[in-house]
Amino acid sequence: MSEEVLIVERDGAVATVTMNRPQARNALNRQLHTELGATLQKLADDASVRVIVLTGAGGAFCAGADLRSGIAENPGGLTGIEVVIDQYHAMIRAIVSAPKPVIAMVDGCAVGFGCDLALACDMRIISSDAYFQEKFVKIGLMPDGGGTFWLPRLIGLGRAMEYIMTGEPINAETAHQLGLANRVVPSEEIRRETMALAGVLAKGPPVAFGEIKKAMRASLGGTIDTALEMERAGQIRCLHSSDCMEGVSAWIQKREPAFTGK
């Protein structure tokens, strides 16, 4: 019986995706990264899912690529490495392009590609035991999951250069101070805290969230003119949505809105 390397749970409109290789600190082998990429894309396309929570089992988020299994699975060495990298990138692209919030719930290590997975998410709730580490240079490599894109934008060029070039870890307290983490909570409280936030977001307007995310992501590499144009197009779409009409009606009637994503 094959190992169940990925667990997907639904709680209303919230989908929790758990990487389940605790014996390897949820390191990514072929089965896990293939299933994770496909699952993230499926949830991104599912309108009934309004929030995705990505986490790991056994007190670890993800220790990056599983080098041991990678060597065993690819005895030919670097043969076909371009295809493998594309498969890894599919996970990042699914998170970024998802028209809904994706929250990383990080307990323990987020190392190498695992760090990049967490950084790609829209928000990060972390435990006091969590740490981030772009460890690639320790084996003569560089980040390949967007680390050179995310980290400078989140913490500044100089700090990002230091952490990527030294490969040193960023502990929970420092991560929060630098802006990598939205919140830091004790390990025993992280699931409750994350699900509370996910529950709030799940009640929000899906159309607006999708446009906000698209505009904010685009602003990272564009100009203020690009950002204003994205906001203009997104706001027009929001103004024509049923969710907007519902939001205004609820405000007038002093009640909670019931958004439908239409």
N, C-alpha and C positions, 0 to 999 in steps of 0.2 A: 504494500500500500504506500503510495507516494506521499511525501510530506506536504501538508497543507501550508504553503509558504505565505499565503495571503488570506486575511480574514476581512470580510466586508459585513458591516452591521448597519442596519437602518433604524433610526429613531425619528419617525415622521419624515421631515424633509432633510434631515441631517444624515449623511452617509459617513461612517468612520471606516477608514482603510488602515488595517494593521499589518505591517510587515512582520512575519512570524517565523523568524529563524533565530530565536533567542540564544541558542547554543553558539551561534556565530555573530552575536550582537547585531543580528539582522543584516549582515553583509549581503550584498547583491550577487547571487549566482544567476545563471542563465534563466532558470525557471522563475525566480522572483522578479528579475527586471523585465522579463517578457510579460508576465501576468500583471505586474504593476502598471506598465505602460498602457496595456490594453484596458485595464480596469479604470484607470484615471480618465482615459478618453471616453469610455462608456458612460461614466458618471458625469463627465463634463457635458455630454450630449443629452443626458436624461433631464428633462424639464421638471420632473417630480423631485429631483434632488436640488436643494437650494444652497446647501453648504457641504463642503467636503472637509473632513478632518483626516489628516495623515499622521500616523504615529507608528511606533515600533513596540514589540512585545519584550517582556523580561527586563525592563529597566534600561533599555537602550533604544535610541531612535534608529540609527543606521551607521554601521562602521565602514560604509563605502563599498567598493567592489571587493568581492571575495577572490583574492588573488590565488589562493590554493585551488579552489574549484575552477577558476579561470584557466590555470595551467593544465589541470586535468582534462577540462573540456576542450581545450585548444592545444593539443600536443604539437601542432604545426607552428606554434609561436604566434607571430603577428599576422599570419595568413587570415584574411577576412576581417582585420581589425576595424576597417572603415565601416563595415556593416554593424559591428558590435557597438561602435561609438554612436552610430545613428539610432540604434535601439535604445541606448541610454538617453540620448537626446530626446527621444519620443516622450519619456516621462516628464522632462522639463517643459517641453512644448505643450503637453496636455494640461499641466498646472497653469502655465502662463495664459494659455488661450481659453481656459474654462471661463465662461461668462457668469461666474459665481465665485463667492469667497472660498479660498482654500486655506485652511489653518493648519500649521504644523504644531503638533503637540509633542514637545521634545523633552524626554526624560533620559538622562545619561548622554552617551556620545552621539554627536552628529559629525562624523569624520569623513574627509575626502569627498566622494560623490554624495555621501549622506549629508554632509554640510551643505553642498550645493542644492540638494533636494529641499532642505529646510529653508534656505535663502530664497528659493524660487517661489515659495508659498507667499500668500498675501499678508499673513500675520503669523507670529510665532509666540505661543504660550509655552514657557519652559519651566522646568523644575529647578530647584536650587542645586541639584546634582548634575544639571546639564552642562555640556560644553561643546563649543564649535571648534573645528580644527581643519584647516586646509592643508592637509599633511602631505600632499603630493610631492613636494620637493625632497622629502625624506628618502624617496626612492628615485630621485632624479626626474620627476615628472612635473607637470603644471596642471592647474585645475582644468577640467574638461566638461563641467556641468553648468557653466555660467558663472563660476566664482569670480573670474576677472571682471565680469560685468556687474554682478550684484554687490560685491563687497565695497568697491570704491564709492558706489552710489549710496550705500547705507552708512558707511562710517568715515568716508573721506579717502582720498588717494594715498596720502602718506601712511596712515594706519593700515589700510588694506595692503599696501606694498610690503609693509613690515610683516604682517601676519602670514601673507602668502609666501614671502621669500624665506621666512624663518621656519614656517610650518608649526609654530607654537600654538597651543590651545588658547581659547578665549573662554574663561569661566563664566558662570551664570551672572554673577554680579557685574562683571565688566561688560558682558554682552548687553545687559540692560542699560548700563550707563552709556554705551556707545550707540544704542538705538537698534541693536539686532533683535532684541526681544521686546514684545509688547508688555508682557507681564512675567514676573518670576514668582513662583509659589512653591511651597513644600511638595515633595513628590506625592504624598498621600492626598493632596488636594488638586493635583493638576487636571485630572479628568473632570472633576466637578466644575472647576473654573473654566476649562475649555468648552465643555458642553453648555455651560450657562451662556457664554459668548456666542456659540454656534446657534443656540436657541433664539437669541435676540436677532441675529442676522437672518435666520430662517424666516422670520416674520417680516423682513424688509421687502422692498420692491425689487423683484428680479430684473426687470427691464432697466431700471436706474442703476442697479448694481453692475450689470453687464456693461453698460455704457461708461460708468465711472471707472471700472477696472480697465477697460480698453483705453480710455483717455489718459489715465494715470500711467499705464504701462508705456503708452506711446510717448508721453512727455519725457521719459527717461533718456530718449535718444534724439529728441527733436528740439524745436525752438518754441518760444512762447506763441508764435503765430500758428505752429502746428497744433499746440495744445488748445488754443482758442478755437481752431477749426474743428478739432475733435470734440470739444465741449459743445460747440454750436450744433453739430450734426447729432450728437447724442441727446442733447436737451430737446431738440425738435422731435426726435423719436419718443422721448419720455413724455413730452407734452401731448402727443397723440395717443398715448397708451391708456388703457382702461385703469391701470394702476394709479395713474396721475389723477384721474377723475375720482377714483375711490379715495385716494389720499386727501384730496380737497374736501370731498363730502364728509369724510370722517372727522376732519379738522373742524368743519362747520358744525357738525353734530356732536362734537366733543366725545368721540369714541375711538377705540383702536381700529386702525384700518385692516381690512382683510385683502391683502394683495394676492393676485392670481398669476402674475407673470404675463399678462396679456395687454 
